[in-house]
């Protein structure tokens, strides 16, 4: 994750061998009260904001179509306005590595 501008983070999908990859897409997953997963919209830019923390999947494609994906958690910390402190936005990616 790289900080793009205040309050946002950038997502980067780096593969050990990306020689056949022609396109990447980031998809945000959400879960309802029954733990049913649904995929949100595809991220057009690689910048996300704290309210979009959670599970993100990098899907990568080649000339022949879908090659694979890797899923990671983006953890954000937003301080409560009740604490009297200014909000603090932090992003962390855990375990984002794939061997092709």
Secondary structure in CASP SS format (residue, H / E / C, confidence):
PFRMAT SS
TARGET T0000
AUTHOR 0000-0000-0000
METHOD secondary structure of the structure
MODEL  1
X C 1.00
X E 1.00
X C 1.00
X C 1.00
X C 1.00
X C 1.00
X C 1.00
X E 1.00
X E 1.00
X E 1.00
X C 1.00
X C 1.00
X C 1.00
X C 1.00
X C 1.00
X C 1.00
X C 1.00
X C 1.00
X C 1.00
X C 1.00
X C 1.00
X C 1.00
X E 1.00
X E 1.00
X E 1.00
X E 1.00
X E 1.00
X E 1.00
X E 1.00
X E 1.00
X E 1.00
X C 1.00
X C 1.00
X C 1.00
X C 1.00
X C 1.00
X E 1.00
X E 1.00
X E 1.00
X E 1.00
X E 1.00
X E 1.00
X E 1.00
X C 1.00
X C 1.00
X C 1.00
X E 1.00
X E 1.00
X E 1.00
X H 1.00
X H 1.00
X H 1.00
X C 1.00
X E 1.00
X E 1.00
X E 1.00
X E 1.00
X E 1.00
X E 1.00
X E 1.00
X E 1.00
X E 1.00
X C 1.00
X C 1.00
X E 1.00
X E 1.00
X E 1.00
X E 1.00
X E 1.00
X E 1.00
X E 1.00
X E 1.00
X E 1.00
X E 1.00
X E 1.00
X E 1.00
X C 1.00
X C 1.00
X C 1.00
X C 1.00
X H 1.00
X H 1.00
X H 1.00
X C 1.00
X C 1.00
X C 1.00
X C 1.00
X C 1.00
X C 1.00
X C 1.00
X E 1.00
X E 1.00
X E 1.00
X E 1.00
X C 1.00
X C 1.00
X C 1.00
X C 1.00
X C 1.00
X C 1.00
END
